[in-house]
């Protein structure tokens, strides 16, 4: 079994390139050798293995459809998450930043969806969203008041977004792994 590093599709072990995106998986000589081994398998075992690869490929493709179907939902969740957490940490001191945080959160969630999840990818994207929110909000806050103690709440907000991004990425990746294992 070969999983494509580019698109994640499960390919048969004798494929030289991904059947979906044509990313090279192995050199042609190795693919030919594995094809000969594959052809040497008993017909019943070979048929079972082919069916298993078809099920795995179908589960990955179904996961891709699921991600496309829920892309808007993920964007809304990311937008609400970043906006509420980051603005709540500053006690909504800069109301204009609610819309900016909506855009930042939606962008982070859409990127996470496009990358097909991943706990550390989600962590990085949402930490980046939190940092961008802080940097864009800082010039419009009364920094003397902010630095007297409100920065502490912002630190918890960044931590909360980091953990939320981690779990959101893990959920998207886990859904894929769950579909990948079951068939």
VENNOR-V665753 format. One record per pair of residues at least 24 apart in sequence whose C-alpha atoms are under 6 Angstrom apart, sorted by the first residue. I is the first residue (numbers start at 1). J is the second residue. D is the distance in whole Angstrom. If there is no record, write none. Layout:
i = (I:I)
j = (J:J)
d = (D:D)
This chain:
i = (10:55:56:59:59:63:74:75:75:75:78:78:78:79:79:85:86:89:89:104:117:117:117:118:118:118:119:119:119:120:122:122:122:123:123:123:126:126:126:127:130)
j = (57:183:180:179:180:176:109:106:109:110:105:106:109:105:106:157:157:153:154:129:169:172:173:169:170:173:166:169:170:166:165:166:169:162:165:166:161:162:165:162:158)
d = (5:6:6:5:6:6:6:4:5:6:5:5:5:4:4:6:6:5:5:6:4:5:5:4:5:5:4:4:4:6:4:5:5:5:5:4:6:6:5:5:6)
